Amino acid sequence: MSHRDTIRETLRQLKAGETPEDFVIFEDRTTGKFVQFTGAILIDLPIDAKDDMAILRAEIIFKNAGLPFIQTEVGEYVIFNMNFGDDIDAAADFAMTVFREFHNLPERFELKIQF
């Protein structure tokens, strides 16, 4: 099963309330880079507020997704949120985009899932 398919199935379970928690973290086991979602299929991507280049990359990726998003500063982080509603396919695709284009990971990385 591809990472995209694994993410999609996990998000389906999360949306259906079949997971132990109301959130999930998809993480690259090697680097610790991650993407997290809440049960509403809302992506939550915290970024160090001092990392201007990372914030700019995230802004570009989120704008290119074509959905409304919220960018807020909370303490030492700038947090990007986007709600995918029932569109689990789009959420899984976007998670992979974040891994590839924001975190600069290769297509094949060691995916870890945490609840």
C-alpha positions in Angstrom: 0.0 0.0 0.0 1.3 3.5 -0.9 1.8 6.2 1.8 -1.0 8.1 0.2 -3.3 5.1 0.5 -2.3 4.5 4.1 -2.9 8.2 4.9 -6.2 8.1 3.1 -7.4 5.0 5.0 -6.3 6.4 8.3 -8.1 9.7 7.6 -11.2 7.7 6.7 -11.0 5.9 10.0 -10.4 9.1 11.9 -13.4 10.8 10.2 -15.6 7.7 11.1 -14.5 7.8 14.7 -12.7 4.5 14.5 -9.4 5.7 15.9 -8.3 5.8 19.6 -8.0 9.6 19.5 -9.6 12.5 17.6 -6.3 13.4 15.9 -3.6 11.6 14.0 0.1 12.5 13.3 1.8 11.2 10.2 5.5 11.3 10.7 8.7 10.5 8.8 10.4 8.1 11.2 13.9 9.2 10.2 13.6 13.0 10.3 10.6 13.5 12.7 8.9 15.8 10.1 5.2 15.5 10.4 1.7 16.4 9.3 -1.2 16.2 11.7 -5.0 16.2 11.3 -8.0 16.4 13.6 -11.1 14.3 13.3 -12.8 17.0 11.3 -10.1 16.4 8.6 -8.5 19.7 9.5 -4.8 19.8 8.8 -2.7 21.5 11.5 0.9 22.4 10.5 2.9 24.2 13.1 6.1 26.0 12.0 8.8 27.8 14.0 7.8 31.5 13.9 11.5 32.4 13.4 11.8 30.3 10.2 10.7 32.9 7.5 11.6 30.6 4.6 9.5 27.7 6.0 6.6 30.0 6.5 6.9 31.3 3.0 7.0 27.7 1.6 3.9 26.8 3.6 2.0 29.9 2.4 2.7 28.9 -1.2 1.7 25.3 -0.7 -1.5 26.2 1.1 -2.4 28.9 -1.4 -1.9 26.4 -4.3 -4.3 23.9 -2.7 -7.1 26.3 -3.6 -9.0 26.0 -0.3 -9.4 28.7 2.3 -6.8 28.3 5.1 -6.0 30.1 8.4 -2.5 31.2 9.4 -2.1 32.2 13.1 0.8 32.9 15.3 0.7 31.1 18.7 3.7 31.6 20.9 6.8 30.4 19.1 4.8 28.9 16.1 2.9 30.0 13.1 0.2 27.5 12.6 -1.5 26.7 9.2 -4.9 25.1 9.3 -7.1 24.0 6.4 -10.4 22.0 6.6 -11.0 19.4 4.0 -14.4 18.5 5.3 -15.4 15.1 3.7 -12.8 15.2 1.0 -10.5 12.6 2.3 -8.8 12.1 -1.1 -7.8 15.8 -1.2 -6.6 15.6 2.4 -4.4 12.6 1.6 -3.1 14.2 -1.5 -2.3 17.4 0.4 -0.5 15.5 3.1 1.7 13.9 0.5 2.3 17.4 -1.0 3.4 18.7 2.4 5.8 15.8 2.8 7.3 16.2 -0.7 7.2 20.0 -1.2 7.4 21.4 2.3 9.4 18.8 4.2 11.4 17.9 1.0 11.1 14.2 1.6 11.4 11.6 -1.2 8.3 9.7 -2.4 9.3 6.7 -0.3 10.0 7.5 3.3 9.4 5.6 6.5 5.9 6.6 7.5 4.9 6.4 11.2 1.3 6.9 12.4 0.5 8.2 15.9 -2.8 8.8 17.6 
